[in-house]
Amino acid sequence: MVTRFKLLTVMCILIGLAAYVVPAQEPNEDLGREPAQEPSDETDREKREEMEVSSRVDWRSSRFHLDIRMPIPEDARNSPASSFGAEQTVKAELPHILRREAARIQVDSYESLEQQYSSQTDLAVEIAGLADELDPITNRQTPDLRFLRLEYAIDLYPHVISPFIDHSRTRSLPRIVSWRPSREFTGVVIYAKGRLPVHGENRRAQVRPALLPDILFGEQTDVLMEPNRIDPEVLEEQGAVAYATSYDDPIVAERAGSLPFRTSAVGVFGRTATDPIIPREDAESFFAEPGNHQLIREGRIVIILEESQLN
C-alpha cells in the first residue's frame, strides 16, 4: 500500500512539471499563435530605390563629389532617430553608389571608368572599396524636413588614379632635332578654350578634362607628354596636369610657377577629345632648352579650359 501511494505521488509530481515546462518551451503554440516570421528587408530596398543621388567632378580642386538625398518618413521627420536611420542606410550603400557614379569619370581620350570596368575585372571592386576614403561634407535635413541630405567627396589623386599607375620609371621624352631660341621656364600652360578641330575628323569639339590626358604636337600628333613620362609619385600625388579657367587662376602659379611656357592648342585628339594638340614650333622651342625637360617629368603642366568643362 505504501509503495502504491509513493508511486501515485511521483506520477502526480511529473504530470504537474510537464504542464509547467511544455508551454515555456513552445510559446508560439500557445493560444494558436503563428511562429515568429523572419524580418523582411523589403522596406530597406524601397528606401534605397527612393534615394536621390547626383555626382560631379570638380577638376579644379581634383575632387569627386557625391550628393545624396534620403527621404524621411512623414511621421518621423522631427525624430533624431529617423535621421540616424536614414544616414545608416546611405552608408551601407556607399560602396555601390560610389562604384556606379564614378563610372562616368573620364580616364583618357578613349575610355571612362565604366569602360575600364569591363577590361579590368578588379577595378570596380577597388573603386567601391574607396568608400572608406570618402570625406563627409554635409549632413543635414532639408528645410522642409522631407529629406536627409548627405554630401561626400574624395580626392582623385591619389585615390582614383592609383589603379592606373603601372610604371616605376619615367619613359624617355621625345627627341626633337630642330633647334629654336629658348630659355628655362618654370612650367607649361596650354590655352585650350573654345571649339577646336578634332584630329582626323570633320568636326570641332571643346577639350574635356580627364584623369590621364596626353599632350600632342604637330600635324603628326607626336606625343609631348603622356602619363608614363611623369614620375609615378608625382602622378599619384597631383595627377598628370592641372586644370584652370584663366591665366590669372591661382592654380597656374601654384602648378606652373611664375615663368611658365605659354602656348595655345590648335586642335584636339581622341574619341572623347581630351588631348590638346599644340604647334610643332612651340614644342621645338620648349625642348630646345634641356632644363625644361624636367618640367614634364614633374607634371608642371596646366591646361586652361572653359569653366563649364570643369564642373
Helices and strands as residue ranges (DSSP letters): H 2-25, G 27-32, H 42-50, E 52-58, E 63-71, G 74-76, H 80-102, H 113-119, H 123-128, G 129-133, E 135-141, E 147-155, I 156-160, G 162-164, E 187-191, E 195-197, E 204-206, E 215-217, E 222-225, G 227-229, H 232-238, E 242-244, H 250-256, E 260-264, E 267-269, E 275-278, H 280-287, G 290-292, H 293-297, E 301-304, G 307-309
